[in-house]
Amino acid sequence: MTIAAEGEVLDRTADAALGRACRLAGLDARGAALLRDFANAVYHLPAERVVVRLTQARPGRYDRLAVSVRVTRWLAGQGFPAVRPLDVRQPVAADGFLATFWRYEEHIGPLPDPAALGPLLRRLHELPPVPFELPVHDPFGPVRRAIDASRVLGEDERSWLLGRCDDLAEAYYERVRFALPYGLIHGDAHRGNLIRTRKGLLLCDWDSVCAGPRETDLIPTLQGVRFGLTERQRANFSQAYGHDLTGWEGYPVMRDMRELQTLTAVLRNGHRDPRAREELRHRLDSLRAGDDRPWHPF
C-alpha cells in the first residue's frame, strides 16, 4: 500500500500502522490518501468512503479516543450534526498508533464563517446531560506534556513556557468565575472543525470532548483575531451563540490560556516539520514580547 502525501510516501511506520489497523477493522486501505498530517494524520479510504484518524499512542490516549467515539454515537441519537463514527469496534491499536474510523464527508465550498459555529455550539450546550461519565476538562495538562516532550525547545524557552502555565493556572483556578453552566463541551471548537456538506454543516474532531466550562468552547473563535478574524466576525459569532464573553472578567485569562494551547501541536511536530518549527518560533517570540502580531494557521 502506498499513501499519497503531496507526492511523497508517508513515514513507513505510520504506513504500516494504517494498513494493520484497517485490516483489524475489516476495511480496504487500497488507495488511501493523506488528507492532513498535523496533530493527527487523517486519511481517506476511497474504497470504503471512510476517514481514518491515526495518532501516536500515548498514556491516556486510548481512553480519550474511546470517549470521542462514544459521545459522537450518542450525538447521532440526539440528531446533532456531528461526524459519525463507523460501526466497528474502535479505537484500534496498531504498531504504536491508535486509529479511529469515521464516515467520509466531502467539504464543499469555502471555509464557513465563524458565526455559523455559534448556533451549533448553543445547540450542543443545550443537549440533555450525557448518560455516561465524561473526562474532566484539563486546560493545562496537554500543553505541559507537549512542552516537556518537545525536542526543539531550549531550556530557557521551556522554563519560560512552564512558568507561563503556572501563572495562568493560578489565575484560572483562583480568580476565574464562570457565568455559563458546566457540562458537555467540544473542547477544540473553531471554524476549522466545521465541514460544509450538501445537507448542512457538521462539527468534526471530537478528540477533546469532555465535561467543562462552556466558555471553553467560545474562546477559540474570540482568540481567532490572532489568525485573521475581524472584530465583526467575532461579534457576529457571539451574537449567534447568544452570549458575549469579551467583557467578562475571566476573558483575558482564558484568551491567554488558549494562546498557549495553540502551541501544543507545533511543539510536538517541530522536530519533524520545518513549517511547524518556524511557526513555533514565531508564536513564542510573540508571546514573550507581549505583542499581538498575527499568527499563521495550519
Beta strands, then each sheet from edge to edge (+ up, - down):
strand 1: 4-5
strand 2: 8-9
strand 3: 33-37
strand 4: 41-45
strand 5: 50-56
strand 6: 92-94
strand 7: 97-103
strand 8: 182-185
strand 9: 194-197
strand 10: 200-203
strand 11: 210-213
sheet 1: 1+ 2-
sheet 2: 3+ 4- 5+ 7- 6+
sheet 3: 8+ 11-
sheet 4: 9+ 10-
end
